[in-house]
């Protein structure tokens, strides 16, 4: 019985999300128009719209008359019902930076800023989040991006040594119990952001490969026996690359959050990764390792190293490793920022929807 009840709750939440999306897309719509767009019955649309109006997330707009019969109510989505935010930390030209964006539920930007910080710590992120919470009392969900991965809730490997070993998500959630907090790997978020904007209609997986201008490992602050000497060599060489994967709308994090850590792919010997030729060969080697496993339809390349002049050479090198029929489309993205932000904001929005579903499931 409990399983059936959970299934019913999931179906209802899917319907709620469809109706919200339809209203956001249409701007203003009647129950009949929403039902036609979503495929949900008019009766179910009416019930859900009544609940959303009661909470304030949807508002009645105006009465529309077709000239005959009973006039129909029109509804609009209340984008200012609550707010979401994303924050991330990065290193740029040797300087640590903090970035934040706050939007309403329609994606309209309320604030956006970047600033240099002396060092990146959990306390810094907590303080910045506290400032955002005070400035935006309707803030209900925040996605935090970090250049590292999380194992069992703990930051396990990160470019910022002060974050390694920190249970960042649980610490932030404890301090802000009224908000939904999610901490996500930067490449996962960027891949998800690209997918949401460009590939939602495609069924094949995508891979997002990034080559940072200013690579760091965070290895100096990690226990000396954590990696074998060969793994450390691979990591120090391969940290010039990071990756994220998305398939059918889901981030592929793997069993321990380690998916996408292409630094640990066994690497050819004698590659000079300080030269363009070496990095081109390494890029082809990574793509050649990803394709037989994930079989992506698209591979996105981003970061300071990649430009239009290198794409064809990378493709040619890949074709020495991959049969043409399996070769994915290679797309260049000049800057990771927009995809990263889109991914984090979409994840914050999804986290907020999940929290609503969980509250309803309790009753």
N, C-alpha and C positions, 0 to 999 in steps of 0.2 A: 504493500500500500504506500509506503514511504517513497519507493522508487517511482511509482506512478505519479505521486504528488509532485515530486521533483521534476518529472518529465513535463507535467502540465505547466509548472512554473517556468521552465525553460522555453516552452512554446509561447507562453504569454509574453516573456521578455523579448523574444524574437519579434513578435507582433508589435510590441511597444516600440522597439528600435526601428522597425520598418515604418511605422506611422510617424515617428519623430523625423526620420530621414526624409520622408515624403513631404512633410510640412516645411522642412528647411529648404527643400528643392523647389517646392511650389510657391512658397511665400505665404499665400493665403489659399485655403481650400475648404470645400464642404466635405461632409462624411462620404458622400457618393464619389467625389473626385479622389479622395484618399483611398477608398475601397477599390476603385478602378486601377489606380496606380500600383497598389500593393498586392492586390488579389485577396485581401482579407474581407470578410463579409461586412456589410454596412452595419449590422447589429453589433458585431465585435468592435468595429471602429468607433461606434458611438459610445460603447461602454468604456473603452480605453481613453477616448478623448474626454469623457466626463471625469475620469479619475485624474487625468493630467491637468484639466482645468481646476479641479479641486485643490491640487497641490500648487498650482500657479505656474507650472512649466509650460502650459498651453493656455492661450487666452481666446475668448470669443472675439471675432473681428467685426462682422457686420451681418445683416440679414440680406440674403440675395434672393431676388424673385425672378422666376423664369417667365412670368406673365400669366401663369395658370398654376393651380394647385397651391399647396402650402409652401411659403417661403422657406428657404434652407439657411441654416446658420453657417457662417464661415469661421474658420479657425486660423490662428497664427501661432507659430512657435515663439515662446518668450526666451530669446537668447540671453537676456540678462537675469534669468532665474538663478543661475549660479555661474561661477567662473572656474577655469582650469588654468594650469600653468606648466611650463617646463623650464628646467634649469640644467645647465651642463657646465662642466669645467674642462679646460683644455690648456695645452701649452702651445704658444705661438711665438716663434723666434726666440725661444728660451725664456719667455715670460708666461707666468700663469695667469689665466683669465677666467672670469666667471660671466656666464651669459644667462639671461632670464627673459621669458616671454609670458605675458598674461593675456588670455583671451576670454571672451564670453562663449557661450555654448554654440554660437553661430560662427565661431572662428574669427570674429572681429577683434583685432589687437587692441588691448587696453593699455598695455605698456610693454616696452622692450628696451633692454639696456645691456651693455657690456662694460666690464671694468677690470682693470688689472688688480691682482691680489698678491700679497707677499708670498703666501704659500696656501696650498689647498689642503684643508683638514675637514674632518667631520664637523667640528665646531663652527668653521666658516660657513658650511652649507646650512647648518642648523640656524645660525644667526641670520643669514640671508632669507631663509624660509620664514623665520619669525617676522622679519620686516615686511615680507610680502603678505603674510597672513594679517598683519595689523593694517596694512594699506588697503587690502582687498578682503573685507569680512565675508564676502560670498564665495571665497576660494574654497573649493571642495575636493579637488584632485590635482596632484602634482607628480609629474614624471621627471626623474633625475637621471641624467646621462653621465656615465663615467667611462674613461678609457681603460676598461678592465672587465673581468668576469667575476661572477658571484658563485660560490660553492656552498651549498647548505646555508644560504643566507649571509655568508661572510665574504667580503671582498678578498679574493684569493690571489689575484695577480692584477696589478694596476700600475699605470705610468706614474701615479702619485703615491709615493712610498707611505705617506701618512694615512692613507686609506686602507692599506693592506692589513688584513686581519680584523677589520671593523665590520660589525653587523649593522651596516649603514641603514638599510631599509627599516629594520625593526627599531633602531634608535630614533630615527626620524618619526616613525609611526607612533612611538610611545610619547614623543613630545607634542605631536599634533593628532590626537585621537579623532578629531572631527573631520579630518581630511583623509583621502585615500592616497597613499604614498607608494610609488613604484620606482625602484632603482634598476636601470637597464644599461647594458653594454652599448657603447657608442655605435658600433658597426651594426648591431641588431636593429637599433633605432633608425639608423640611416637607411638600411635595407627596407625596413617596414615603411618608412616615409616615402621612399621611391615607389614601392609597390602600390601604396594607397593612391598615389596620384597618377601613376602611369600604367599599372599592370593589373588592376582589379578584375578586368575582364578576361585575363589570361589564366589558363589552368596550369601552365608549366612553372616550375620553380624559378626563382631569380637568385643571383649571387651578386653581392656588392663588395668590391675589392678596393681597398683604400691604401694609398702609400703616403704616409705623413712626411712633412718636410723636416720636422724636428723630432725624430724618433727617440723615445726613452723606454726603458724596460721596467724600472722599479726593482730590478734584481738586487741592487746593492743592499736593500733593507730586508731581503727575504732570507730565511734560514739557509745556511750554506749547503745542507744535505737535501734540499727539496728537489733539485734536479741533478741528473748525472752531468758530468762535464760535456758530453756530446749534446745533451739537451740545452745546456747553457749556450754552447757554441751556436746551435741552431737558432735559439731565441735571440741572441745578440745580433745575428745576421738577419733573421727573418722578421724582427720587430718593425722593419721598414714596411711591412704589410699587415693589414688586418682585414677581416671579412665578416659579412653577415649574410644569412640565407633566409628566404621566405618562400613558403609553399602553400598554395591555396589559402592565403590570408593569415597563415600562422608563422610566427618566427620559429625557426628550427634551432632551439637552444641546446639540444642534446640532453643526455642523462644527468650531467653534472655542470651544465652551462658552458662547457668547453668548446662547443661547436663554433667554428669560425676562427679559432686560434691557429691560423695557417702558419704562424711562426714555427710550429712544431712539426710541420710536414718535413719528412726526410729530404735534405737538400743535396744537390750535386756538390762535389768537392771543387775547390779552385775557382769558385765564382767570385769575381771582384764586384761586390755590391756597392762600391763607391764609384763605379763607372756606369755610364748609361747602358752599355752593352750587357754588363752583368745584371743590372736591374731588369732590363728587357727579357733576358733569358730566365730570370727568376720569376717574372710575371707569367711568362708562358708555362713555366714548370708548375706554378701554383694552379693556373687554369687547367692545365693538363691533368692535375691531380683531382680537381673538383669535378670535372665533367663526367668521368666514368662512375662517380659515386652519386652525385646529385642530378646530373643530366639537365642543367638549367637551360631555359630558352633564351635568357638574357643574362649577360654579365656586365655589370656597371663598373667602370673604372673611374676613380676620383682621387684627388690629391695633387700636390704640387709637381710630382714627377711626370704625370701623364698629360700629354697634349695631343692634338690632332695628328701631328707629324709622326707620332710613335704608334698610333693605333694599327696601321697597316702592317708595320713590322712585327708587332705583337701577334697579329692574326696569322702572318706567315709562319712565325715560329711555332704557334699553337698547332697549325696544320701538319707539322712534322710529328706531332704527338697524338692528334685527334683526327679521325676520319671526317671528311667534309660534311657528311650527313648528320654528324653529331655536334658540329661546331656551333656554339651559341652565337647570338647576335651580341656584338660588343658595342657598348654605348659609353661615351665620354661625358662625365659631369665635371664641370670646371671647379665647383665648390661643393663641399659636403654639407654646408650650413643649412640650406633650405630643406634638404631631405632629412637631416638630423632633427630639425625643429618639427617638421611635419610628422615624423615618426613618433617623437615624444608626445606631441599634442594628441595624436590619434590614440596613443596608448593611455594617456591620462583620461581621455574621453571614454575609452573602453573600460578602464578601471572604475570610473564613476558609474557606468551602466551596470557593471557586475555587482557593485556594492548595493545598488537599489534592488537588484534581483535577490541578493542574499537576505536583505531585510524583509522582503516580501515572503521569502521561503520560510522564514521563522514563524510566520503566522499561517 
